[in-house]
């Protein structure tokens, strides 16, 4: 876990001996390992969450009178923006890359997944976890994906109904999930993303510098 990683860097210290400097040690160590700024912040934030819990709810009962283990959270509000690689934004695929992408030989499930991504603008995890029970038809005969009812979405603002274009050919309806990408911690995007990127996105990139093109790029193509 992130907290375990932090402990590996600064040592298993008593929580009342953890200082702000330890957060910077964590940031520097992760930066040396090539981690991005967002990754560094998530690690420090994880340990900060533990420190905050101790500050608010845990008491040292070994002393009289009883007192809090921590009076302040030493990791709160620290400037970490200078550490690690800056986040890279994804780029939409070019028209040529789109043609080359879908001209490749693909497994039917992979093709359907990519087609749904580019025509609906859904996130990869939303499609990778998609079930037949989420695919519905309204009174006008329009097919849609129900991401508003019992769906795993990024946040409450992501709850929505997403039309499925008529050009998308769905296989014969059954039940359960449409795809068999592996799920870990309610997330199938890691397995799906690795598989689709390695098998279909890498071959259409224009050299090693074209590294901002990935499966997520298909959402940018729809928005663009």
C-alpha positions, 0 to 999 in steps of 0.5 A: 500500500502507499502507507507501507511504501512511505514506511519503507522510505522513512522507517517505522517511526512512532507517529508522534515523531513524524515531521513535515521533513519526512513528507519531503523525504518521501517525495524526494525518494519517489521522485528519484524512482521516476514517479509523477507528481500525482503519484507522489502526492497520493502517497503523502496524502495516504500517510497524511490521512492516517496522521489526521485520524490519529490527531482527531481520534487517538489518545495516549493512555499511557500517560497521566493525564491522558493526552492526544498523540498528535496535536497537529498533522505535520503533513497538512498543506505541504508544498509538493508541486515541485516534486516528480514528473508533471502530469501529461495530458492525453491527446486525441488520436489523429484521423490516420491513427483512428483508421489504422486502429480499427483496421487492425485484426481484433478480438470481437470483444476488444473491437466492441469495447473500443467502438463503445469508448469512441462513440459514447465518450464513456470512461474505460472502467465504465465500459470494462465493467458494463453489464447487459442489465445496464443496457436499456431501451427507452420508449422511443426505441433508443438504446442507452447505457444506464450509469445512473442506477447502481453503477460504479462511476467516478463521482456523483456528477458522472451518473448519467444515461448514455445513448448507444449510436445505432451503428454499434452492433451489440452481440446477442443479449445475455446477462452479466458483464459484456467483457471479461477484463479482470476486476481488482478493487472494483476496477477493470480499467487497469487490465483492460487498459494494459491489454488494449494499449499494448495490443492495439494502441502501441502499433499505431503510435508515431514513434516513442515520443508519441506517448500521449496517445492511449486508450483514454485518447478515444474520449478526447476524440469524441469531445474534439 
